[in-house]
Amino acid sequence: MKKTNQHGFGFVVVLLAIVVIGVVAFGTVRVMGNNKTSLADGTTVLSKAKVPAKVTNAAELQKASQALDETPVDSGVNPDQLDNDLNALL
């Protein structure tokens, strides 16, 4: 009772796996694209701060602390989008 013209079920599994991988990849690209934040002029927050590269004494430490305190860390955040994201989490 061996039929030689039977076609397997394997192509359905392969097709389903390709669809699932495509959906996951598409979702990943969308999430990664939406999470990019930058400052208006394209520089990073740390490069805008006047922080010394190496701190060797207390005066430099104080200067670095003051520069970091004055750095606007949320300048790339859209408040409306943040509110929408937070409400979506709740």
Phi and psi restraints in degrees (value plus and minus 20) as a CYANA .aco file:
   2 LYS   PHI    -123.8   -83.8
   2 LYS   PSI     100.6   140.6
   3 LYS   PHI    -117.5   -77.5
   3 LYS   PSI     109.9   149.9
   4 THR   PHI    -110.2   -70.2
   4 THR   PSI     -32.5     7.5
   5 ASN   PHI    -123.3   -83.3
   5 ASN   PSI       0.0    40.0
   6 GLN   PHI     -96.4   -56.4
   6 GLN   PSI     114.7   154.7
   7 HIS   PHI    -128.6   -88.6
   7 HIS   PSI     119.3   159.3
   8 GLY   PHI     -97.9   -57.9
   8 GLY   PSI     158.0   198.0
   9 PHE   PHI    -115.9   -75.9
   9 PHE   PSI     -23.0    17.0
  10 GLY   PHI     -82.9   -42.9
  10 GLY   PSI     -54.6   -14.6
  11 PHE   PHI     -85.9   -45.9
  11 PHE   PSI     -49.6    -9.6
  12 VAL   PHI     -87.4   -47.4
  12 VAL   PSI     -61.1   -21.1
  13 VAL   PHI     -85.3   -45.3
  13 VAL   PSI     -63.5   -23.5
  14 VAL   PHI     -83.7   -43.7
  14 VAL   PSI     -64.2   -24.2
  15 LEU   PHI     -82.5   -42.5
  15 LEU   PSI     -63.2   -23.2
  16 LEU   PHI     -83.5   -43.5
  16 LEU   PSI     -60.4   -20.4
  17 ALA   PHI     -84.1   -44.1
  17 ALA   PSI     -60.3   -20.3
  18 ILE   PHI     -84.3   -44.3
  18 ILE   PSI     -61.7   -21.7
  19 VAL   PHI     -84.7   -44.7
  19 VAL   PSI     -63.9   -23.9
  20 VAL   PHI     -84.0   -44.0
  20 VAL   PSI     -64.3   -24.3
  21 ILE   PHI     -82.8   -42.8
  21 ILE   PSI     -59.7   -19.7
  22 GLY   PHI     -84.2   -44.2
  22 GLY   PSI     -62.3   -22.3
  23 VAL   PHI     -85.2   -45.2
  23 VAL   PSI     -63.3   -23.3
  24 VAL   PHI     -84.2   -44.2
  24 VAL   PSI     -62.5   -22.5
  25 ALA   PHI     -84.5   -44.5
  25 ALA   PSI     -62.4   -22.4
  26 PHE   PHI     -83.0   -43.0
  26 PHE   PSI     -64.4   -24.4
  27 GLY   PHI     -82.4   -42.4
  27 GLY   PSI     -60.2   -20.2
  28 THR   PHI     -84.0   -44.0
  28 THR   PSI     -63.7   -23.7
  29 VAL   PHI     -83.9   -43.9
  29 VAL   PSI     -61.3   -21.3
  30 ARG   PHI     -84.5   -44.5
  30 ARG   PSI     -64.4   -24.4
  31 VAL   PHI     -86.7   -46.7
  31 VAL   PSI     -63.9   -23.9
  32 MET   PHI     -84.3   -44.3
  32 MET   PSI     -57.0   -17.0
  33 GLY   PHI     -88.7   -48.7
  33 GLY   PSI     -54.5   -14.5
  34 ASN   PHI     -99.4   -59.4
  34 ASN   PSI     -38.5     1.5
  35 ASN   PHI    -113.7   -73.7
  35 ASN   PSI     -15.1    24.9
  36 LYS   PHI     -98.3   -58.3
  36 LYS   PSI     101.5   141.5
  37 THR   PHI    -142.9  -102.9
  37 THR   PSI     121.6   161.6
  38 SER   PHI    -170.2  -130.2
  38 SER   PSI     147.0   187.0
  39 LEU   PHI    -101.3   -61.3
  39 LEU   PSI     145.0   185.0
  40 ALA   PHI     -79.6   -39.6
  40 ALA   PSI     -57.3   -17.3
  41 ASP   PHI    -113.2   -73.2
  41 ASP   PSI     -11.5    28.5
  42 GLY   PHI      65.2   105.2
  42 GLY   PSI     -16.1    23.9
  43 THR   PHI    -115.0   -75.0
  43 THR   PSI     139.2   179.2
  44 THR   PHI    -104.9   -64.9
  44 THR   PSI     144.3   184.3
  45 VAL   PHI     -82.3   -42.3
  45 VAL   PSI     -63.3   -23.3
  46 LEU   PHI     -89.1   -49.1
  46 LEU   PSI     -51.2   -11.2
  47 SER   PHI     -95.6   -55.6
  47 SER   PSI     -42.3    -2.3
  48 LYS   PHI     -98.0   -58.0
  48 LYS   PSI     -46.5    -6.5
  49 ALA   PHI     -95.9   -55.9
  49 ALA   PSI     125.2   165.2
  50 LYS   PHI    -112.0   -72.0
  50 LYS   PSI      44.5    84.5
  51 VAL   PHI    -117.3   -77.3
  51 VAL   PSI     109.5   149.5
  52 PRO   PHI     -85.0   -45.0
  52 PRO   PSI     129.3   169.3
  53 ALA   PHI     -86.8   -46.8
  53 ALA   PSI     -54.0   -14.0
  54 LYS   PHI    -158.7  -118.7
  54 LYS   PSI     110.7   150.7
  55 VAL   PHI    -120.3   -80.3
  55 VAL   PSI     100.5   140.5
  56 THR   PHI    -137.0   -97.0
  56 THR   PSI     -34.6     5.4
  57 ASN   PHI    -165.5  -125.5
  57 ASN   PSI     156.3   196.3
  58 ALA   PHI     -86.6   -46.6
  58 ALA   PSI     -53.5   -13.5
  59 ALA   PHI     -85.6   -45.6
  59 ALA   PSI     -62.7   -22.7
  60 GLU   PHI     -86.9   -46.9
  60 GLU   PSI     -55.7   -15.7
  61 LEU   PHI     -83.6   -43.6
  61 LEU   PSI     -63.3   -23.3
  62 GLN   PHI     -83.6   -43.6
  62 GLN   PSI     -62.4   -22.4
  63 LYS   PHI     -83.9   -43.9
  63 LYS   PSI     -62.9   -22.9
  64 ALA   PHI     -85.1   -45.1
  64 ALA   PSI     -61.5   -21.5
  65 SER   PHI     -82.6   -42.6
  65 SER   PSI     -63.9   -23.9
  66 GLN   PHI     -84.6   -44.6
  66 GLN   PSI     -61.8   -21.8
  67 ALA   PHI     -84.1   -44.1
  67 ALA   PSI     -60.6   -20.6
  68 LEU   PHI     -89.2   -49.2
  68 LEU   PSI     -55.5   -15.5
  69 ASP   PHI     -85.8   -45.8
  69 ASP   PSI     -51.9   -11.9
  70 GLU   PHI    -106.1   -66.1
  70 GLU   PSI     -28.0    12.0
  71 THR   PHI     -96.6   -56.6
  71 THR   PSI     105.6   145.6
  72 PRO   PHI     -97.3   -57.3
  72 PRO   PSI      83.6   123.6
  73 VAL   PHI    -101.3   -61.3
  73 VAL   PSI     -35.6     4.4
  74 ASP   PHI    -132.9   -92.9
  74 ASP   PSI       5.0    45.0
  75 SER   PHI     -90.2   -50.2
  75 SER   PSI     -40.0     0.0
  76 GLY   PHI    -116.3   -76.3
  76 GLY   PSI     -11.4    28.6
  77 VAL   PHI    -117.3   -77.3
  77 VAL   PSI     109.8   149.8
  78 ASN   PHI    -108.5   -68.5
  78 ASN   PSI      93.3   133.3
  79 PRO   PHI     -78.6   -38.6
  79 PRO   PSI     -57.8   -17.8
  80 ASP   PHI     -85.7   -45.7
  80 ASP   PSI     -62.9   -22.9
  81 GLN   PHI     -86.7   -46.7
  81 GLN   PSI     -57.9   -17.9
  82 LEU   PHI     -83.1   -43.1
  82 LEU   PSI     -64.1   -24.1
  83 ASP   PHI     -81.2   -41.2
  83 ASP   PSI     -62.8   -22.8
  84 ASN   PHI     -82.9   -42.9
  84 ASN   PSI     -62.1   -22.1
  85 ASP   PHI     -84.9   -44.9
  85 ASP   PSI     -63.0   -23.0
  86 LEU   PHI     -86.8   -46.8
  86 LEU   PSI     -59.9   -19.9
  87 ASN   PHI     -86.4   -46.4
  87 ASN   PSI     -53.5   -13.5
  88 ALA   PHI     -86.8   -46.8
  88 ALA   PSI     -50.2   -10.2
  89 LEU   PHI     -94.5   -54.5
  89 LEU   PSI     -46.1    -6.1
